[in-house]
């Protein structure tokens, strides 16, 4: 019976079942399903609605705020010794934008639409990032649950072996107690990881109800370095950033409005014509009328405010560039560090499996106590859990870098964004 436990190599079998290689999109949901789920996310739908609102605003700015004003009056006059007379007048007036103002209004509307479109794409970007976080979190928890379930099987087999040895007077009751305690801790960890898996599934289903989810989470794949390496993706993060495009468009819009406010120091004139009839038509007339407000300190103050607002928005656009630069650099660093950490964790896991295999053989031969074996078993269990966590972190970091660079899920619009 001493060699019964040493012949068991549960962790080795479990390690062999881990994928040896993976493609870039391995383990991810279907591309078409992801696009549908992102487009139907409430935040994306709201952003799309704001694009249509910006489109309507652009049409309004191009048409201008001025409208035809029709005014009139009818008077019945009673004059002593002359009688009663019907009199009326009607006036039609319309303000007209001075040269250059219409062009600036049109530019402001166009830039506002461009900014809204890029903000909408950035909202989709954020929805994709959240989807990646929830997806890999779910798969990572499910993989931890598989590791914990395997640990339970290992401890159950160990308890059966130790119990059998106690019955043969080859082990003490204390050894059985220790094996039972280790099994209890393993079962607790398995229940906790199973709960996290169910929670991850629920969060995905709540945030993306149109995304079809399998009953069981797919196996967590091995991460791979994208073609061209991480540095190439980092450069694309900046080149294809919707945040920068939106900030630049907003700065251009506000600058157009500032120039418009400067030109508005000279108010738009109003032109029209007037017709009237007095004393039952004895006096009639038709004439042209014109009016122009005389701007003063109020219009000057509005122009100064618009100028300062344009300066502020331009500075904020520069800050956005800093933020995107930071995001690109940290994304590169995170992906590279997570990838290297996972490689080290996998190497450590393999070494731990070799160690526990030798420990089991030594315990079967009576060279080690059960406490020594339990310690190494726990270390092996921790090594597998650490590898799963590192694998999930690497997959998430690489996926985030691919999303930020518009090479995954939101890459169909990058050429338009660059233009």
Beta strands, then each sheet from edge to edge (+ up, - down):
strand 1: 68-79
strand 2: 83-95
strand 3: 270-278
strand 4: 283-291
sheet 1: 1+ 2- 3+ 4-
end
